[in-house]
């Protein structure tokens, strides 16, 4: 069970990362970027950021770009979280595959 503090930090990171990525990704890739959710470790050392990007065929390129530039993105995040946390977590970007799993389950249920 996550504490209220960890949940609050995760929501703040989600909001700020979403804003940062809209500024960085929009000029480079044409599509819709969504930060689905953020999981922060108990020590606030790592923030795992799950994203979706439409169209799906560009998602791998977007993830590659973000992981290559995560130091710069972390610095931008640090400027926005200056008054929230003392240590800015290390960023890890992942694909949110919730929709793919849900679609797969729908297909399985239709087959029954």
Order of alpha helices (4+ residues) and beta strands (2+ residues): alpha-beta-beta-alpha-alpha-beta-alpha
